[in-house]
Amino acid sequence: MKKIIVTLLAVGGVLLAKKKMDESKAEQALWAEATDPVSK
């Protein structure tokens, strides 16, 4: 039973970390777009 709980916690941690990384990438892309130099 303990192995199942530990496995579920590990999977949850991995999913949370992936979600945070995806959010960070999206925000970084947004900032990159917002701060692009304007070409004339």
A tleap script that builds the chain and sets N, CA, C and O, in Angstrom:
source leaprc.protein.ff14SB
mol = sequence {
  NMET LYS LYS ILE ILE VAL THR LEU LEU ALA
  VAL GLY GLY VAL LEU LEU ALA LYS LYS LYS
  MET ASP GLU SER LYS ALA GLU GLN ALA LEU
  TRP ALA GLU ALA THR ASP PRO VAL SER CLYS
}
set mol.1.N position { 0.824 -1.201 0.000 }
set mol.1.CA position { 0.000 0.000 0.000 }
set mol.1.C position { 0.864 1.260 0.000 }
set mol.1.O position { 0.552 2.231 -0.689 }
set mol.2.N position { 1.951 1.243 0.774 }
set mol.2.CA position { 2.827 2.406 0.834 }
set mol.2.C position { 3.462 2.696 -0.524 }
set mol.2.O position { 3.660 3.854 -0.892 }
set mol.3.N position { 3.776 1.640 -1.259 }
set mol.3.CA position { 4.404 1.823 -2.581 }
set mol.3.C position { 3.461 2.559 -3.526 }
set mol.3.O position { 3.890 3.402 -4.313 }
set mol.4.N position { 2.184 2.234 -3.441 }
set mol.4.CA position { 1.201 2.886 -4.307 }
set mol.4.C position { 1.120 4.371 -3.972 }
set mol.4.O position { 1.091 5.207 -4.876 }
set mol.5.N position { 1.083 4.705 -2.695 }
set mol.5.CA position { 0.996 6.106 -2.269 }
set mol.5.C position { 2.239 6.863 -2.701 }
set mol.5.O position { 2.143 7.982 -3.207 }
set mol.6.N position { 3.399 6.265 -2.507 }
set mol.6.CA position { 4.653 6.918 -2.898 }
set mol.6.C position { 4.680 7.132 -4.409 }
set mol.6.O position { 5.099 8.189 -4.881 }
set mol.7.N position { 4.239 6.142 -5.160 }
set mol.7.CA position { 4.204 6.259 -6.620 }
set mol.7.C position { 3.261 7.366 -7.057 }
set mol.7.O position { 3.593 8.150 -7.947 }
set mol.8.N position { 2.091 7.437 -6.442 }
set mol.8.CA position { 1.132 8.487 -6.786 }
set mol.8.C position { 1.684 9.867 -6.447 }
set mol.8.O position { 1.497 10.812 -7.213 }
set mol.9.N position { 2.354 9.990 -5.323 }
set mol.9.CA position { 2.961 11.272 -4.952 }
set mol.9.C position { 4.061 11.661 -5.935 }
set mol.9.O position { 4.185 12.829 -6.303 }
set mol.10.N position { 4.847 10.695 -6.354 }
set mol.10.CA position { 5.916 10.973 -7.317 }
set mol.10.C position { 5.331 11.420 -8.653 }
set mol.10.O position { 5.822 12.378 -9.251 }
set mol.11.N position { 4.307 10.751 -9.121 }
set mol.11.CA position { 3.663 11.119 -10.386 }
set mol.11.C position { 3.055 12.515 -10.265 }
set mol.11.O position { 3.170 13.325 -11.185 }
set mol.12.N position { 2.418 12.794 -9.148 }
set mol.12.CA position { 1.846 14.117 -8.926 }
set mol.12.C position { 2.914 15.197 -8.935 }
set mol.12.O position { 2.702 16.274 -9.492 }
set mol.13.N position { 4.056 14.924 -8.326 }
set mol.13.CA position { 5.154 15.878 -8.322 }
set mol.13.C position { 5.690 16.136 -9.723 }
set mol.13.O position { 5.987 17.277 -10.076 }
set mol.14.N position { 5.813 15.094 -10.511 }
set mol.14.CA position { 6.297 15.243 -11.886 }
set mol.14.C position { 5.308 16.065 -12.707 }
set mol.14.O position { 5.717 16.941 -13.469 }
set mol.15.N position { 4.029 15.796 -12.562 }
set mol.15.CA position { 3.014 16.547 -13.312 }
set mol.15.C position { 3.006 18.017 -12.907 }
set mol.15.O position { 2.862 18.899 -13.754 }
set mol.16.N position { 3.161 18.278 -11.621 }
set mol.16.CA position { 3.198 19.660 -11.139 }
set mol.16.C position { 4.427 20.384 -11.687 }
set mol.16.O position { 4.334 21.539 -12.100 }
set mol.17.N position { 5.569 19.715 -11.692 }
set mol.17.CA position { 6.792 20.320 -12.221 }
set mol.17.C position { 6.655 20.602 -13.710 }
set mol.17.O position { 7.092 21.651 -14.183 }
set mol.18.N position { 6.052 19.674 -14.457 }
set mol.18.CA position { 5.860 19.878 -15.902 }
set mol.18.C position { 4.931 21.065 -16.153 }
set mol.18.O position { 5.174 21.869 -17.052 }
set mol.19.N position { 3.872 21.170 -15.362 }
set mol.19.CA position { 2.934 22.278 -15.520 }
set mol.19.C position { 3.635 23.610 -15.273 }
set mol.19.O position { 3.433 24.568 -16.020 }
set mol.20.N position { 4.456 23.672 -14.231 }
set mol.20.CA position { 5.184 24.904 -13.919 }
set mol.20.C position { 6.146 25.261 -15.048 }
set mol.20.O position { 6.265 26.431 -15.412 }
set mol.21.N position { 6.831 24.268 -15.602 }
set mol.21.CA position { 7.772 24.526 -16.693 }
set mol.21.C position { 7.040 25.031 -17.932 }
set mol.21.O position { 7.515 25.948 -18.601 }
set mol.22.N position { 5.892 24.442 -18.240 }
set mol.22.CA position { 5.106 24.882 -19.395 }
set mol.22.C position { 4.618 26.314 -19.214 }
set mol.22.O position { 4.649 27.107 -20.155 }
set mol.23.N position { 4.165 26.646 -18.000 }
set mol.23.CA position { 3.714 28.012 -17.726 }
set mol.23.C position { 4.873 28.988 -17.871 }
set mol.23.O position { 4.707 30.090 -18.394 }
set mol.24.N position { 6.036 28.580 -17.410 }
set mol.24.CA position { 7.211 29.439 -17.485 }
set mol.24.C position { 7.598 29.683 -18.940 }
set mol.24.O position { 7.929 30.808 -19.316 }
set mol.25.N position { 7.558 28.639 -19.753 }
set mol.25.CA position { 7.884 28.782 -21.179 }
set mol.25.C position { 6.904 29.721 -21.871 }
set mol.25.O position { 7.305 30.561 -22.676 }
set mol.26.N position { 5.627 29.579 -21.557 }
set mol.26.CA position { 4.607 30.419 -22.179 }
set mol.26.C position { 4.811 31.877 -21.781 }
set mol.26.O position { 4.708 32.774 -22.618 }
set mol.27.N position { 5.098 32.111 -20.515 }
set mol.27.CA position { 5.313 33.485 -20.056 }
set mol.27.C position { 6.581 34.074 -20.675 }
set mol.27.O position { 6.609 35.248 -21.043 }
set mol.28.N position { 7.612 33.269 -20.785 }
set mol.28.CA position { 8.858 33.748 -21.386 }
set mol.28.C position { 8.639 34.095 -22.863 }
set mol.28.O position { 9.172 35.091 -23.350 }
set mol.29.N position { 7.866 33.287 -23.568 }
set mol.29.CA position { 7.569 33.569 -24.973 }
set mol.29.C position { 6.763 34.857 -25.102 }
set mol.29.O position { 6.983 35.644 -26.023 }
set mol.30.N position { 5.832 35.068 -24.181 }
set mol.30.CA position { 5.029 36.288 -24.197 }
set mol.30.C position { 5.912 37.514 -23.981 }
set mol.30.O position { 5.767 38.519 -24.678 }
set mol.31.N position { 6.830 37.433 -23.013 }
set mol.31.CA position { 7.740 38.550 -22.767 }
set mol.31.C position { 8.669 38.784 -23.955 }
set mol.31.O position { 8.966 39.929 -24.297 }
set mol.32.N position { 9.117 37.723 -24.570 }
set mol.32.CA position { 9.995 37.871 -25.727 }
set mol.32.C position { 9.262 38.593 -26.861 }
set mol.32.O position { 9.839 39.436 -27.549 }
set mol.33.N position { 8.002 38.257 -27.042 }
set mol.33.CA position { 7.188 38.911 -28.081 }
set mol.33.C position { 6.942 40.383 -27.728 }
set mol.33.O position { 7.001 41.261 -28.589 }
set mol.34.N position { 6.668 40.628 -26.452 }
set mol.34.CA position { 6.344 41.995 -26.015 }
set mol.34.C position { 7.561 42.914 -26.060 }
set mol.34.O position { 7.418 44.127 -26.214 }
set mol.35.N position { 8.752 42.345 -25.928 }
set mol.35.CA position { 9.954 43.177 -25.868 }
set mol.35.C position { 10.792 43.080 -27.130 }
set mol.35.O position { 11.943 43.514 -27.139 }
set mol.36.N position { 10.231 42.515 -28.202 }
set mol.36.CA position { 10.948 42.475 -29.474 }
set mol.36.C position { 11.253 43.889 -29.937 }
set mol.36.O position { 10.410 44.777 -29.817 }
set mol.37.N position { 12.440 44.102 -30.460 }
set mol.37.CA position { 12.739 45.447 -30.985 }
set mol.37.C position { 11.871 45.735 -32.218 }
set mol.37.O position { 11.613 44.848 -33.032 }
set mol.38.N position { 11.439 46.965 -32.335 }
set mol.38.CA position { 10.594 47.362 -33.445 }
set mol.38.C position { 11.484 47.677 -34.637 }
set mol.38.O position { 12.371 48.527 -34.551 }
set mol.39.N position { 11.245 46.992 -35.746 }
set mol.39.CA position { 12.027 47.280 -36.955 }
set mol.39.C position { 11.245 48.225 -37.846 }
set mol.39.O position { 10.035 48.076 -38.019 }
set mol.40.N position { 11.939 49.190 -38.404 }
set mol.40.CA position { 11.257 50.198 -39.251 }
set mol.40.C position { 11.566 49.944 -40.714 }
set mol.40.O position { 11.091 50.676 -41.582 }
savepdb mol mol.pdb
quit
